[in-house]
């Protein structure tokens, strides 16, 4: 029976995302290419002092990205540090320095790693006017960078790659905000709360007391999923019945996470003037997604491991209303899109099921990845794939009419090396520095043995790939993990952005070379296969040894 | 020089952009949604509260424990799943156990829970469904599987001096199927079941 339920649920996703692909993808292409500005946008450009018609070179575009991110970090840090003076803080004190640092970077980098438990740390104002604002801004930044890279392919002999401020404002006002409003209202209907009530104390039918939490949750939940952010209003994120009350809000949340990342290939195809290129990217993303979903679902239904066997099923850390299927569908969508929301506790998954969550992130968040970051990530790997194919036949590689010379290949290589380096060095240092290792083993690890190692590996994988989910038993609110994960999130976000924008600049400056008989077609199944192979090869070679120390060792013993 | 002036200008733009965006998506947007929620979906927006005789006794979405102060199950109520939120169903501290599949504490807990349910409900270990032996993700799971609810029927009926067939019929009337017939799992909401049970016992 579960086979058919699985098929029906996957078919629902395919149908809805398929129906969204063309209109949403083309709409986004229009948003980022039209010369027309809305009245409200013209007002905003005047307020912030931007001429929407002046395009930027890639270094200026990059500086704008970094400027808005730096200011964002300062604002979120400052709000947390001054929380006791803000309204609706529920009497909570200022957030400590280390945790504020980590959280500010986490939300600005679209990671939404949470070293804290929101119920006892963050008041409504910090969540709503600090964290949720970054849910919009970081998502708009991600899409902007992806669009800039697509322009690199689309433009010819251009010194500029668009105007970041225009991309940021349009992405927020025309895409994220309207979709969030619709999504928040749907979530309200489903039972997600939206109030400023604080905790309501009630006496239960057994005479005990219960404190029912409140908060502006629906508005935050909508953009949390839509912008592939993932930061929960409550400690248990989308497992909390006030964030995700029913099985249908669960699949709705999944659709929100996948909608933009899966539609962006269409935007790409439309903007480069060859929609088949978009379908090739979509097919690559879709294939990896389905394969990963099947693997995780099988591992969880199989329920291997001493505790799941003793209990008669892998239900530890899963909600009754979602069951195993509703949990793995959400967990796959969340870890393979860089959302990082959870509706079940990944720490309690079977060893191999939890390992799939890690592998999803280790693929580099490209199937379909985060909003924008998934597209620029997969385009960089496509460049690598074309290069590998070029080596095999001995021709100068070209992708979409742009020659991939030494500079482009250096940037693409740096891009794919950056995140794995951060993940592996961060994990290694956590165990190599004796004092840190002692702290990790004594304070941070929750589970003993191999699983404890997996918790640390998961944390750095999640931070480096800007996912934000966790093996949440890990106590991450320590000086080492707050600092190290903060640095890894920051570099894991902005190093790839630097390389992607540099690539955009160098591609935009080129003229387009006409396709010849020797050009590798990049819209056919052969290339899709090559691209899938490259994605797997790059991540498998990098991460296999460390996976063997954690989830593989635990699952195969 | 011109480059550093350019960078300075970018920061001044960034500061103003963040102020504008904070007002639009950090204040206006959530307030509009709050307005819509309070006007059009007041029951849901305020937490799907459940009232008995005009008094709020909880939320249909937030699970509760039906135990005494020491955490022992009260035999006259249907029991929720085990919970890792605080000392159990602490709605100010939602949490899963986060125990891994080989965690010795979890393995011991599952064995202990089996014994407790065997003696409380007078059943054999092989009859107990997985949700009865495991903590949920939130620690606030408001529901249990129909199998676990039906498992508790005889013991609850006995403790209340009710006809087991009537209690069984009550449980069956409270089983909620999958959403749209294929999403999620069939469940029984424990608070609503217990309220109906109290009503029936009058």
Interface residues (C-beta under 8 A of the other chain):
Chain A: X5 X8 X9 X44 X47 X48 X49 X50 X60 X63 X64 X67 X68 X70 X71 X72 X75 X117 X119 X120 X128 X129 X130 X132 X133 X136 X137 X165 X168 X169 X172 X173 X176 X177 X180 X181 X184 X185 X188 X189 X190 X191 X192 X193 X194 X195 X196 X197 X199 X200 X202 X203 X204 X205 X206 X208 X210 X211 X212 X213 X214 X216 X218 X219 X220 X222 X223 X234 X235 X236 X239 X240 X241 X242 X245 X246 X247 X248 X250 X251 X304 X305 X306 X307 X308 X310 X311 X312 X313 X314 X315 X316 X317 X318 X319 X320 X321 X322 X323 X326 X327 X342 X343 X344 X345 X347 X348 X349 X350 X351 X354 X446 X447 X448 X449 X450 X451 X454 X471 X472 X473 X554
Chain B: X6 X7 X10 X11 X12 X13 X14 X15 X16 X17 X18 X20 X21 X22 X24 X25 X26 X27 X29 X30 X32 X33 X34 X36 X37 X38 X40 X41 X44 X45 X46 X47 X48 X49 X52 X55 X56 X57 X58 X59 X61 X62 X63 X64 X65 X66 X67 X74 X77 X81 X89 X91 X92 X93 X94 X95 X96 X97 X98 X99 X100 X101 X102 X103 X104 X106 X107 X110 X111 X128 X129 X130 X131 X133 X134 X135 X136 X137 X138 X139 X140 X141 X142 X143 X144 X145 X178 X179 X180 X182 X183 X184 X185 X187 X191 X194 X195 X198
